[in-house]
């Protein structure tokens, strides 16, 4: 599973459309499809029933810097019943540099 998450994380990092490509170019259209597929897999893992898959998917969000959807998903994971997933969410938010998420962290420090 860690290999799958690693591949997904790499896909998220390397598939951002370069700024020199027109929006309708075949390359940019293909990249959008790959990004959507990778995001769908991360969402599935983040909402799955397996503890390790949830934690790995949430932690991989930290590689998707600047994406508000990744921040929201990581913040939602702060509510997970498992401390392991909450810790992965806090780590992802730190990697995302989400200073606005800091007030949401203290209530989970004890639990």
C-alpha positions as CSV (number, residue, x, y, z in Angstrom):
1,X,0.0,0.0,0.0
2,X,2.8,2.4,0.8
3,X,4.1,1.9,-2.8
4,X,0.7,2.8,-4.2
5,X,0.5,5.9,-2.1
6,X,4.0,6.8,-3.1
7,X,3.2,6.5,-6.7
8,X,0.0,8.6,-6.3
9,X,2.0,11.2,-4.4
10,X,4.6,11.4,-7.2
11,X,1.8,11.6,-9.8
12,X,0.3,14.6,-7.9
13,X,3.6,16.3,-7.9
14,X,4.7,15.8,-11.4
15,X,1.4,16.1,-13.3
16,X,0.8,19.8,-12.8
17,X,0.3,21.4,-16.2
18,X,3.2,23.6,-17.2
19,X,2.3,27.2,-17.7
20,X,3.5,27.2,-21.3
21,X,0.8,24.7,-22.4
22,X,-2.5,26.1,-23.7
23,X,-5.5,24.9,-21.7
24,X,-6.9,22.9,-24.6
25,X,-3.7,21.1,-25.6
26,X,-3.7,17.3,-25.6
27,X,-0.9,17.3,-23.0
28,X,-2.9,19.5,-20.5
29,X,-6.1,17.5,-21.1
30,X,-4.3,14.2,-20.4
31,X,-2.6,15.7,-17.3
32,X,-6.0,16.8,-15.9
33,X,-7.3,13.2,-16.3
34,X,-4.3,11.8,-14.5
35,X,-4.7,14.4,-11.7
36,X,-8.4,13.6,-11.3
37,X,-7.6,9.8,-11.2
38,X,-4.9,10.3,-8.6
39,X,-7.2,12.6,-6.5
40,X,-10.1,10.0,-6.8
41,X,-7.8,7.3,-5.5
42,X,-6.6,9.5,-2.6
43,X,-10.2,10.3,-1.7
44,X,-11.1,6.6,-1.7
45,X,-8.2,5.9,0.6
46,X,-9.0,8.9,2.9
47,X,-12.5,7.7,3.3
48,X,-11.8,4.0,3.4
49,X,-12.3,1.6,6.3
50,X,-8.7,0.5,6.5
51,X,-6.7,2.5,9.1
52,X,-3.4,2.3,7.2
53,X,-4.9,3.3,3.9
54,X,-6.6,6.3,5.5
55,X,-3.4,7.4,7.2
56,X,-1.3,7.0,4.1
57,X,-3.8,8.8,1.9
58,X,-4.1,11.7,4.3
59,X,-0.3,12.0,4.8
60,X,0.2,12.0,1.0
61,X,-1.9,15.1,0.8
62,X,1.1,17.0,2.2
63,X,2.7,16.6,-1.2
64,X,0.0,18.6,-2.9
65,X,1.0,22.0,-1.8
66,X,-1.2,25.0,-2.5
67,X,-4.4,22.9,-3.0
68,X,-7.3,24.1,-0.9
69,X,-9.1,20.8,-1.4
70,X,-6.1,18.9,0.1
71,X,-6.2,21.3,3.1
72,X,-9.9,20.7,3.6
73,X,-9.5,16.9,3.4
74,X,-6.6,16.9,5.9
75,X,-8.6,19.2,8.2
76,X,-11.6,16.8,8.0
77,X,-9.2,13.9,8.9
78,X,-8.5,15.7,12.2
79,X,-11.9,14.4,13.2
80,X,-11.0,10.7,12.5
81,X,-11.6,8.3,15.4
82,X,-8.1,6.9,15.1
83,X,-5.2,8.9,16.5
84,X,-2.9,7.5,13.8
85,X,-5.0,9.2,11.1
86,X,-5.3,12.4,13.1
87,X,-1.5,12.5,13.4
88,X,-1.1,12.0,9.6
89,X,-3.6,14.8,9.1
90,X,-1.6,17.1,11.3
91,X,1.6,16.2,9.5
92,X,0.0,16.8,6.1
93,X,-1.3,20.2,7.2
94,X,2.2,21.1,8.3
95,X,3.7,20.0,5.0
96,X,1.0,22.0,3.2
97,X,2.0,25.1,5.2
98,X,-1.6,25.7,6.3
99,X,-1.2,28.2,9.0
100,X,-4.9,28.8,9.1
101,X,-5.3,25.2,10.3
102,X,-3.3,25.7,13.5
103,X,-6.3,26.6,15.7
104,X,-7.9,23.3,14.8
105,X,-4.9,21.3,16.2
106,X,-4.8,21.8,20.0
107,X,-8.1,20.0,20.7
108,X,-6.5,16.8,19.3
109,X,-3.3,17.1,21.2
110,X,-4.6,15.2,24.2
111,X,-6.7,12.6,22.4
